[in-house]
Amino acid sequence: MPTLSGLIHDGAVLTGAASTLYTLIVTTAALTALLARTPARRRDAQQVLKILLRRRDGNHDHRT
């Protein structure tokens, strides 16, 4: 049976791996948005970045 410290360690490792993967995906999309040969691919990469980097401010309404 796993101990509490083992579970915490495994969770931390999993969180670190997920963070690294997310960083790689965002970096790839940013480089594609800058360096793609065609405008259509650059636009698509920019849209992906907008989705990945969308701010989550909670329930605040900023339409004022």
Phi and psi restraints in degrees (range 20) as a CNS / XPLOR table:
assign (resid 1 and name C) (resid 2 and name N)
       (resid 2 and name CA) (resid 2 and name C) 1.0 -68.6 20.0 2
assign (resid 2 and name N) (resid 2 and name CA)
       (resid 2 and name C) (resid 3 and name N) 1.0 147.4 20.0 2
assign (resid 2 and name C) (resid 3 and name N)
       (resid 3 and name CA) (resid 3 and name C) 1.0 -88.3 20.0 2
assign (resid 3 and name N) (resid 3 and name CA)
       (resid 3 and name C) (resid 4 and name N) 1.0 166.6 20.0 2
assign (resid 3 and name C) (resid 4 and name N)
       (resid 4 and name CA) (resid 4 and name C) 1.0 -62.1 20.0 2
assign (resid 4 and name N) (resid 4 and name CA)
       (resid 4 and name C) (resid 5 and name N) 1.0 -42.4 20.0 2
assign (resid 4 and name C) (resid 5 and name N)
       (resid 5 and name CA) (resid 5 and name C) 1.0 -65.9 20.0 2
assign (resid 5 and name N) (resid 5 and name CA)
       (resid 5 and name C) (resid 6 and name N) 1.0 -34.1 20.0 2
assign (resid 5 and name C) (resid 6 and name N)
       (resid 6 and name CA) (resid 6 and name C) 1.0 -65.8 20.0 2
assign (resid 6 and name N) (resid 6 and name CA)
       (resid 6 and name C) (resid 7 and name N) 1.0 -40.7 20.0 2
assign (resid 6 and name C) (resid 7 and name N)
       (resid 7 and name CA) (resid 7 and name C) 1.0 -66.5 20.0 2
assign (resid 7 and name N) (resid 7 and name CA)
       (resid 7 and name C) (resid 8 and name N) 1.0 -40.3 20.0 2
assign (resid 7 and name C) (resid 8 and name N)
       (resid 8 and name CA) (resid 8 and name C) 1.0 -64.1 20.0 2
assign (resid 8 and name N) (resid 8 and name CA)
       (resid 8 and name C) (resid 9 and name N) 1.0 -42.4 20.0 2
assign (resid 8 and name C) (resid 9 and name N)
       (resid 9 and name CA) (resid 9 and name C) 1.0 -61.6 20.0 2
assign (resid 9 and name N) (resid 9 and name CA)
       (resid 9 and name C) (resid 10 and name N) 1.0 -46.7 20.0 2
assign (resid 9 and name C) (resid 10 and name N)
       (resid 10 and name CA) (resid 10 and name C) 1.0 -62.1 20.0 2
assign (resid 10 and name N) (resid 10 and name CA)
       (resid 10 and name C) (resid 11 and name N) 1.0 -38.8 20.0 2
assign (resid 10 and name C) (resid 11 and name N)
       (resid 11 and name CA) (resid 11 and name C) 1.0 -65.5 20.0 2
assign (resid 11 and name N) (resid 11 and name CA)
       (resid 11 and name C) (resid 12 and name N) 1.0 -39.2 20.0 2
assign (resid 11 and name C) (resid 12 and name N)
       (resid 12 and name CA) (resid 12 and name C) 1.0 -66.7 20.0 2
assign (resid 12 and name N) (resid 12 and name CA)
       (resid 12 and name C) (resid 13 and name N) 1.0 -40.0 20.0 2
assign (resid 12 and name C) (resid 13 and name N)
       (resid 13 and name CA) (resid 13 and name C) 1.0 -64.6 20.0 2
assign (resid 13 and name N) (resid 13 and name CA)
       (resid 13 and name C) (resid 14 and name N) 1.0 -44.0 20.0 2
assign (resid 13 and name C) (resid 14 and name N)
       (resid 14 and name CA) (resid 14 and name C) 1.0 -63.5 20.0 2
assign (resid 14 and name N) (resid 14 and name CA)
       (resid 14 and name C) (resid 15 and name N) 1.0 -41.2 20.0 2
assign (resid 14 and name C) (resid 15 and name N)
       (resid 15 and name CA) (resid 15 and name C) 1.0 -63.2 20.0 2
assign (resid 15 and name N) (resid 15 and name CA)
       (resid 15 and name C) (resid 16 and name N) 1.0 -42.2 20.0 2
assign (resid 15 and name C) (resid 16 and name N)
       (resid 16 and name CA) (resid 16 and name C) 1.0 -63.8 20.0 2
assign (resid 16 and name N) (resid 16 and name CA)
       (resid 16 and name C) (resid 17 and name N) 1.0 -41.6 20.0 2
assign (resid 16 and name C) (resid 17 and name N)
       (resid 17 and name CA) (resid 17 and name C) 1.0 -65.4 20.0 2
assign (resid 17 and name N) (resid 17 and name CA)
       (resid 17 and name C) (resid 18 and name N) 1.0 -42.0 20.0 2
assign (resid 17 and name C) (resid 18 and name N)
       (resid 18 and name CA) (resid 18 and name C) 1.0 -65.5 20.0 2
assign (resid 18 and name N) (resid 18 and name CA)
       (resid 18 and name C) (resid 19 and name N) 1.0 -38.8 20.0 2
assign (resid 18 and name C) (resid 19 and name N)
       (resid 19 and name CA) (resid 19 and name C) 1.0 -65.0 20.0 2
assign (resid 19 and name N) (resid 19 and name CA)
       (resid 19 and name C) (resid 20 and name N) 1.0 -40.9 20.0 2
assign (resid 19 and name C) (resid 20 and name N)
       (resid 20 and name CA) (resid 20 and name C) 1.0 -64.4 20.0 2
assign (resid 20 and name N) (resid 20 and name CA)
       (resid 20 and name C) (resid 21 and name N) 1.0 -42.8 20.0 2
assign (resid 20 and name C) (resid 21 and name N)
       (resid 21 and name CA) (resid 21 and name C) 1.0 -63.0 20.0 2
assign (resid 21 and name N) (resid 21 and name CA)
       (resid 21 and name C) (resid 22 and name N) 1.0 -44.0 20.0 2
assign (resid 21 and name C) (resid 22 and name N)
       (resid 22 and name CA) (resid 22 and name C) 1.0 -60.7 20.0 2
assign (resid 22 and name N) (resid 22 and name CA)
       (resid 22 and name C) (resid 23 and name N) 1.0 -42.4 20.0 2
assign (resid 22 and name C) (resid 23 and name N)
       (resid 23 and name CA) (resid 23 and name C) 1.0 -62.2 20.0 2
assign (resid 23 and name N) (resid 23 and name CA)
       (resid 23 and name C) (resid 24 and name N) 1.0 -42.0 20.0 2
assign (resid 23 and name C) (resid 24 and name N)
       (resid 24 and name CA) (resid 24 and name C) 1.0 -64.2 20.0 2
assign (resid 24 and name N) (resid 24 and name CA)
       (resid 24 and name C) (resid 25 and name N) 1.0 -39.6 20.0 2
assign (resid 24 and name C) (resid 25 and name N)
       (resid 25 and name CA) (resid 25 and name C) 1.0 -66.2 20.0 2
assign (resid 25 and name N) (resid 25 and name CA)
       (resid 25 and name C) (resid 26 and name N) 1.0 -44.7 20.0 2
assign (resid 25 and name C) (resid 26 and name N)
       (resid 26 and name CA) (resid 26 and name C) 1.0 -64.9 20.0 2
assign (resid 26 and name N) (resid 26 and name CA)
       (resid 26 and name C) (resid 27 and name N) 1.0 -41.0 20.0 2
assign (resid 26 and name C) (resid 27 and name N)
       (resid 27 and name CA) (resid 27 and name C) 1.0 -63.2 20.0 2
assign (resid 27 and name N) (resid 27 and name CA)
       (resid 27 and name C) (resid 28 and name N) 1.0 -43.0 20.0 2
assign (resid 27 and name C) (resid 28 and name N)
       (resid 28 and name CA) (resid 28 and name C) 1.0 -62.4 20.0 2
assign (resid 28 and name N) (resid 28 and name CA)
       (resid 28 and name C) (resid 29 and name N) 1.0 -44.1 20.0 2
assign (resid 28 and name C) (resid 29 and name N)
       (resid 29 and name CA) (resid 29 and name C) 1.0 -65.5 20.0 2
assign (resid 29 and name N) (resid 29 and name CA)
       (resid 29 and name C) (resid 30 and name N) 1.0 -39.1 20.0 2
assign (resid 29 and name C) (resid 30 and name N)
       (resid 30 and name CA) (resid 30 and name C) 1.0 -65.7 20.0 2
assign (resid 30 and name N) (resid 30 and name CA)
       (resid 30 and name C) (resid 31 and name N) 1.0 -43.5 20.0 2
assign (resid 30 and name C) (resid 31 and name N)
       (resid 31 and name CA) (resid 31 and name C) 1.0 -64.8 20.0 2
assign (resid 31 and name N) (resid 31 and name CA)
       (resid 31 and name C) (resid 32 and name N) 1.0 -38.5 20.0 2
assign (resid 31 and name C) (resid 32 and name N)
       (resid 32 and name CA) (resid 32 and name C) 1.0 -64.8 20.0 2
assign (resid 32 and name N) (resid 32 and name CA)
       (resid 32 and name C) (resid 33 and name N) 1.0 -40.6 20.0 2
assign (resid 32 and name C) (resid 33 and name N)
       (resid 33 and name CA) (resid 33 and name C) 1.0 -62.8 20.0 2
assign (resid 33 and name N) (resid 33 and name CA)
       (resid 33 and name C) (resid 34 and name N) 1.0 -30.2 20.0 2
assign (resid 33 and name C) (resid 34 and name N)
       (resid 34 and name CA) (resid 34 and name C) 1.0 -88.4 20.0 2
assign (resid 34 and name N) (resid 34 and name CA)
       (resid 34 and name C) (resid 35 and name N) 1.0 -36.9 20.0 2
assign (resid 34 and name C) (resid 35 and name N)
       (resid 35 and name CA) (resid 35 and name C) 1.0 -111.8 20.0 2
assign (resid 35 and name N) (resid 35 and name CA)
       (resid 35 and name C) (resid 36 and name N) 1.0 -0.7 20.0 2
assign (resid 35 and name C) (resid 36 and name N)
       (resid 36 and name CA) (resid 36 and name C) 1.0 -63.1 20.0 2
assign (resid 36 and name N) (resid 36 and name CA)
       (resid 36 and name C) (resid 37 and name N) 1.0 146.8 20.0 2
assign (resid 36 and name C) (resid 37 and name N)
       (resid 37 and name CA) (resid 37 and name C) 1.0 -74.4 20.0 2
assign (resid 37 and name N) (resid 37 and name CA)
       (resid 37 and name C) (resid 38 and name N) 1.0 -33.7 20.0 2
assign (resid 37 and name C) (resid 38 and name N)
       (resid 38 and name CA) (resid 38 and name C) 1.0 -106.6 20.0 2
assign (resid 38 and name N) (resid 38 and name CA)
       (resid 38 and name C) (resid 39 and name N) 1.0 146.6 20.0 2
assign (resid 38 and name C) (resid 39 and name N)
       (resid 39 and name CA) (resid 39 and name C) 1.0 -59.9 20.0 2
assign (resid 39 and name N) (resid 39 and name CA)
       (resid 39 and name C) (resid 40 and name N) 1.0 -33.8 20.0 2
assign (resid 39 and name C) (resid 40 and name N)
       (resid 40 and name CA) (resid 40 and name C) 1.0 -63.9 20.0 2
assign (resid 40 and name N) (resid 40 and name CA)
       (resid 40 and name C) (resid 41 and name N) 1.0 -42.2 20.0 2
assign (resid 40 and name C) (resid 41 and name N)
       (resid 41 and name CA) (resid 41 and name C) 1.0 -67.8 20.0 2
assign (resid 41 and name N) (resid 41 and name CA)
       (resid 41 and name C) (resid 42 and name N) 1.0 -37.9 20.0 2
assign (resid 41 and name C) (resid 42 and name N)
       (resid 42 and name CA) (resid 42 and name C) 1.0 -63.2 20.0 2
assign (resid 42 and name N) (resid 42 and name CA)
       (resid 42 and name C) (resid 43 and name N) 1.0 -43.1 20.0 2
assign (resid 42 and name C) (resid 43 and name N)
       (resid 43 and name CA) (resid 43 and name C) 1.0 -62.4 20.0 2
assign (resid 43 and name N) (resid 43 and name CA)
       (resid 43 and name C) (resid 44 and name N) 1.0 -43.5 20.0 2
assign (resid 43 and name C) (resid 44 and name N)
       (resid 44 and name CA) (resid 44 and name C) 1.0 -61.5 20.0 2
assign (resid 44 and name N) (resid 44 and name CA)
       (resid 44 and name C) (resid 45 and name N) 1.0 -42.9 20.0 2
assign (resid 44 and name C) (resid 45 and name N)
       (resid 45 and name CA) (resid 45 and name C) 1.0 -65.7 20.0 2
assign (resid 45 and name N) (resid 45 and name CA)
       (resid 45 and name C) (resid 46 and name N) 1.0 -36.6 20.0 2
assign (resid 45 and name C) (resid 46 and name N)
       (resid 46 and name CA) (resid 46 and name C) 1.0 -64.7 20.0 2
assign (resid 46 and name N) (resid 46 and name CA)
       (resid 46 and name C) (resid 47 and name N) 1.0 -38.2 20.0 2
assign (resid 46 and name C) (resid 47 and name N)
       (resid 47 and name CA) (resid 47 and name C) 1.0 -65.3 20.0 2
assign (resid 47 and name N) (resid 47 and name CA)
       (resid 47 and name C) (resid 48 and name N) 1.0 -40.3 20.0 2
assign (resid 47 and name C) (resid 48 and name N)
       (resid 48 and name CA) (resid 48 and name C) 1.0 -61.8 20.0 2
assign (resid 48 and name N) (resid 48 and name CA)
       (resid 48 and name C) (resid 49 and name N) 1.0 -42.6 20.0 2
assign (resid 48 and name C) (resid 49 and name N)
       (resid 49 and name CA) (resid 49 and name C) 1.0 -62.1 20.0 2
assign (resid 49 and name N) (resid 49 and name CA)
       (resid 49 and name C) (resid 50 and name N) 1.0 -40.3 20.0 2
assign (resid 49 and name C) (resid 50 and name N)
       (resid 50 and name CA) (resid 50 and name C) 1.0 -61.1 20.0 2
assign (resid 50 and name N) (resid 50 and name CA)
       (resid 50 and name C) (resid 51 and name N) 1.0 -37.7 20.0 2
assign (resid 50 and name C) (resid 51 and name N)
       (resid 51 and name CA) (resid 51 and name C) 1.0 -70.6 20.0 2
assign (resid 51 and name N) (resid 51 and name CA)
       (resid 51 and name C) (resid 52 and name N) 1.0 -45.5 20.0 2
assign (resid 51 and name C) (resid 52 and name N)
       (resid 52 and name CA) (resid 52 and name C) 1.0 -69.2 20.0 2
assign (resid 52 and name N) (resid 52 and name CA)
       (resid 52 and name C) (resid 53 and name N) 1.0 -32.7 20.0 2
assign (resid 52 and name C) (resid 53 and name N)
       (resid 53 and name CA) (resid 53 and name C) 1.0 -105.8 20.0 2
assign (resid 53 and name N) (resid 53 and name CA)
       (resid 53 and name C) (resid 54 and name N) 1.0 20.3 20.0 2
assign (resid 53 and name C) (resid 54 and name N)
       (resid 54 and name CA) (resid 54 and name C) 1.0 -60.3 20.0 2
assign (resid 54 and name N) (resid 54 and name CA)
       (resid 54 and name C) (resid 55 and name N) 1.0 132.0 20.0 2
assign (resid 54 and name C) (resid 55 and name N)
       (resid 55 and name CA) (resid 55 and name C) 1.0 -76.7 20.0 2
assign (resid 55 and name N) (resid 55 and name CA)
       (resid 55 and name C) (resid 56 and name N) 1.0 141.8 20.0 2
assign (resid 55 and name C) (resid 56 and name N)
       (resid 56 and name CA) (resid 56 and name C) 1.0 -119.4 20.0 2
assign (resid 56 and name N) (resid 56 and name CA)
       (resid 56 and name C) (resid 57 and name N) 1.0 90.9 20.0 2
assign (resid 56 and name C) (resid 57 and name N)
       (resid 57 and name CA) (resid 57 and name C) 1.0 -90.9 20.0 2
assign (resid 57 and name N) (resid 57 and name CA)
       (resid 57 and name C) (resid 58 and name N) 1.0 12.5 20.0 2
assign (resid 57 and name C) (resid 58 and name N)
       (resid 58 and name CA) (resid 58 and name C) 1.0 85.3 20.0 2
assign (resid 58 and name N) (resid 58 and name CA)
       (resid 58 and name C) (resid 59 and name N) 1.0 -140.8 20.0 2
assign (resid 58 and name C) (resid 59 and name N)
       (resid 59 and name CA) (resid 59 and name C) 1.0 -98.4 20.0 2
assign (resid 59 and name N) (resid 59 and name CA)
       (resid 59 and name C) (resid 60 and name N) 1.0 21.0 20.0 2
assign (resid 59 and name C) (resid 60 and name N)
       (resid 60 and name CA) (resid 60 and name C) 1.0 -75.1 20.0 2
assign (resid 60 and name N) (resid 60 and name CA)
       (resid 60 and name C) (resid 61 and name N) 1.0 135.0 20.0 2
assign (resid 60 and name C) (resid 61 and name N)
       (resid 61 and name CA) (resid 61 and name C) 1.0 -102.3 20.0 2
assign (resid 61 and name N) (resid 61 and name CA)
       (resid 61 and name C) (resid 62 and name N) 1.0 114.1 20.0 2
assign (resid 61 and name C) (resid 62 and name N)
       (resid 62 and name CA) (resid 62 and name C) 1.0 -104.0 20.0 2
assign (resid 62 and name N) (resid 62 and name CA)
       (resid 62 and name C) (resid 63 and name N) 1.0 29.8 20.0 2
assign (resid 62 and name C) (resid 63 and name N)
       (resid 63 and name CA) (resid 63 and name C) 1.0 -86.3 20.0 2
assign (resid 63 and name N) (resid 63 and name CA)
       (resid 63 and name C) (resid 64 and name N) 1.0 4.3 20.0 2
